[in-house]
Amino acid sequence: MKKTELFMLHHAAFEQRNPKHLMGIYADLQASVFAVIQQILQTIVADGVKIEAPQYYIDKETNRLIIAEYVDEKGDRRIIKDIEAHPLFRPLGEMLSRADLSLSDMGMTQKVLEAEEDEMGKLTHNKIAQEGVDEFRQRTMTLLSGMADNIQRANKQTNDDPILIEYQQEGGGS
């Protein structure tokens, strides 16, 4: 999407006080953020939470790389390693906090888990009865039958939007 098109969509949405014009853009943005978070998590899981690197030095006389090692009490040679946390932890934490996703927000703290366990043993006499499959199917069919009218009404509103029409006439859209 071009910068001018993004600008015009945002301008139209704010001018009309209607953020629905931006839903596609922000849905793509949200999906991209979660895809990046998922890739970071997969990389950390694949690599492990710690990164080990052998310590080394360069011999000044021979100009050779030498791995630092020692002999343990059993007589085995051991390589001395630097151990660090995975470098993707920091960007992951920053992304989660910027997206306002903490463990408590996602319901994954001990307090939330204990509250759910307490709820499991209670009777459900206070709760609303769940609908059956037939009722759900009937309700879905009723909603879908009115969907064509809703789509036509939405298309008419979009086609009658003066700002969008002006924008498209100036060559800024399809």
C-alpha positions in Angstrom: 0.0 0.0 0.0 1.4 3.4 -0.9 2.1 6.1 1.7 -0.4 8.5 0.1 -3.1 5.8 0.2 -2.4 5.1 3.9 -2.4 8.8 4.6 -5.7 9.3 2.8 -7.4 6.3 4.5 -6.3 7.6 7.9 -7.3 11.1 7.1 -10.8 9.9 5.9 -11.2 7.7 9.0 -10.4 10.5 11.4 -12.3 13.1 9.5 -15.4 10.9 9.5 -14.7 9.6 13.0 -15.1 6.1 11.6 -12.3 3.8 12.3 -13.9 1.0 10.3 -11.9 2.2 7.2 -8.7 1.2 9.1 -9.7 -2.3 10.3 -7.9 -4.1 7.4 -4.7 -2.2 8.0 -4.7 -2.8 11.7 -5.7 -6.4 11.4 -2.7 -6.9 9.1 -0.5 -5.1 11.6 -1.8 -7.1 14.6 -1.3 -10.4 12.7 2.2 -9.4 11.7 3.1 -8.6 15.3 1.8 -11.9 16.6 3.6 -13.7 13.8 6.9 -12.1 14.8 6.3 -12.9 18.4 5.6 -16.5 17.5 8.8 -16.7 15.4 10.8 -15.3 18.2 9.3 -17.9 20.6 10.0 -20.8 18.1 13.6 -19.6 17.7 14.1 -19.5 21.5 12.6 -23.0 21.9 14.7 -24.4 19.1 18.0 -22.8 20.3 17.3 -23.2 24.0 17.0 -20.5 26.6 20.8 -20.2 27.1 23.5 -19.8 24.5 26.9 -21.4 25.2 30.0 -20.2 23.5 33.5 -21.6 24.2 36.0 -19.2 25.6 39.1 -18.7 23.4 42.2 -16.7 23.0 44.7 -16.1 20.3 48.3 -17.2 21.0 50.4 -14.1 20.2 53.5 -16.2 19.3 51.8 -18.6 16.8 48.8 -16.4 16.0 46.5 -19.5 16.5 43.1 -19.6 18.0 43.2 -21.7 21.2 40.0 -22.9 23.0 40.2 -22.4 26.8 40.0 -25.7 28.6 40.9 -27.5 31.8 41.3 -31.0 33.2 38.7 -31.9 35.9 39.3 -34.1 38.9 38.6 -37.3 36.9 41.2 -36.3 34.3 38.7 -35.4 31.6 39.3 -32.3 29.5 36.5 -29.7 29.8 36.0 -26.7 27.6 35.4 -23.4 29.5 32.2 -21.9 28.2 30.5 -18.5 28.4 26.8 -19.0 29.2 24.3 -16.2 28.3 20.6 -15.8 28.1 19.2 -16.1 24.6 19.6 -12.7 22.9 16.0 -12.8 21.7 14.6 -12.6 25.2 15.0 -8.8 25.3 13.2 -8.1 22.0 10.5 -10.6 23.0 9.9 -8.8 26.3 9.8 -5.4 24.7 7.3 -6.6 22.1 5.1 -8.2 24.7 5.1 -5.1 26.9 4.5 -2.7 24.0 1.6 -4.9 22.8 0.3 -4.9 26.4 0.7 -8.7 26.7 1.9 -9.8 30.1 1.3 -13.2 31.6 -1.5 -11.7 33.8 -3.1 -10.2 30.7 -3.1 -13.6 29.1 -4.5 -15.4 32.2 -1.3 -17.3 32.9 -0.3 -16.3 36.4 -0.6 -18.5 39.4 -3.4 -16.3 40.8 -5.5 -16.7 37.7 -4.8 -20.5 37.5 -5.9 -20.9 41.1 -9.1 -18.9 40.5 -9.9 -21.2 37.6 -9.3 -24.3 39.7 -11.6 -22.9 42.4 -14.3 -22.4 39.8 -14.0 -26.0 38.5 -15.5 -27.5 41.7 -18.6 -25.2 41.8 -22.0 -26.1 40.6 -23.2 -24.2 37.6 -26.7 -23.3 38.7 -25.9 -19.6 38.4 -24.6 -19.8 34.9 -26.7 -19.4 31.7 -27.6 -22.6 30.0 -25.6 -23.4 27.0 -27.4 -23.6 23.7 -27.5 -26.9 21.9 -26.1 -27.7 18.4 -29.6 -27.3 16.8 -30.2 -23.9 18.4 -26.7 -22.8 17.4 -27.3 -24.0 13.8 -30.7 -22.2 13.6 -29.2 -19.0 15.0 -26.3 -19.1 12.6 -28.7 -19.7 9.6 -30.8 -16.7 10.7 -27.7 -14.5 10.9 -26.4 -15.6 7.6 -29.7 -15.0 5.8 -29.5 -11.3 6.7 -25.8 -11.1 5.7 -26.5 -10.3 2.1 -28.6 -7.3 3.1 -25.8 -6.1 5.4 -23.2 -6.5 2.7 -25.4 -4.5 0.2 -26.0 -1.8 2.8 -22.2 -1.6 3.6 -21.3 -1.4 -0.1 -23.9 1.4 -0.6 -22.5 3.3 2.4 -19.0 2.9 1.0 -20.1 3.9 -2.6 -21.9 7.0 -1.3 -19.0 8.2 0.9 -18.1 11.6 -0.5 -14.6 11.7 0.8 -13.8 8.2 -0.6 -15.4 9.1 -3.9 -13.3 12.3 -4.1 -10.2 10.4 -3.2 -10.9 7.7 -5.9 -11.6 10.4 -8.5 -8.2 11.9 -7.8 -6.6 8.6 -8.7 -6.0 7.3 -5.3 -7.8 4.0 -5.2 -9.4 1.2 -7.1 
